[in-house]
Amino acid sequence: MTKHKRHVDVLVISDVHLGTYGCRAKELLHYLKSIKPKTVVLNGDIIDIWQFSKSYWPKSHMKVVKHIMGWVSKGVKTYYVTGNHDEMLRRFVGMKFGSFRIVNKVVLPLPGDKHAWIFHGDVFDVTMQHSKWLAKLGAVGYDTLIIINSIANFISEKVFRKGKLSLSKKIKNSVKSAVKFINDFEQTAADIGISNGYDYVVCGHIHHAEMRTISNANGSITYLNSGDWIENLSALEYTNGQWDIYRFDEAQHIDMIMQQEKEDEEPNYNQLFHKMMKEFNLMR
């Protein structure tokens, strides 16, 4: 019996960071299997090439890639928007493979003569533009914090029977400079979107899922951010003329995820994936 899948007109996901310890690939795969999108926008940092390692590429990460490519094989229009952690793909911008294409940005027409300007958002990051080594160091530190967070969560749940913690999210939400950066990022994206006459501006990059109207002296625009699949486990869905933020409910789906782990083992795709990465000259 085929499980019913929700129809989604446009799906936007970003900041999955496949290839890192913080990536929640099992939860993402469960979500992807629950929907049937018409258009998919992978809005940057899907594969974390910065921190890519030969020694770490779990089957769950490959299953996410395989599922997305399954959509492509069925003709689902799929845009891979380059981000900073997968910036090496920018040399392939313009490449098309069936319904799949690599781009730096997308201006997506929507019903009612509306347009969504979709891009990753690292173009606004001054640290990225002028001190890339510092940004990479920060990324490694963030991934380390995620590992520490995972250990803390294990102790919290198994020993103290308490809920999960999010150390990095608490830090980002409490440090004034981080809050200011997010606000400035959102306002900058909105200002440029308004000046270009777009109805929606859709970003990723800052791992902060959001949907709100932002105004300036020249007008207003709906700003959206798809969040990430490390902490927020969120995505953007556009269906029947309306945008929504999807948030994965771990408590609701835990049994399904455990069942998924018990499924028959699929072939090991590691060798195939590493060969593909070498062909694109992306392997470190």
Secondary structure, 3 states (H helix, E strand, C coil): CCCCCEEEEEEEECCCCECCCCCCHHHHHHHHHCEEEEEEEEECCCECCCCCECCECCHHHHHHHHHHHHHHHCCCEEEEECCCCCHHHHHHCCCEECCEEEECEEEEEECCCEEEEEECCHHHCHHHHHCHHHHHHHHHHHHHHHHHHHHHHHHHHHCCCCCCCCHHHHHHHHCHHHHHHHHHHHHHHHHHHHHCCCCEEEECCCCCCEEEEEEECCEEEEEEECCCCCCCCEEEEEECCEEEEEECCHHHHHHHHHHHHCCCCCCCCHHHHHHHHHHCCCCC
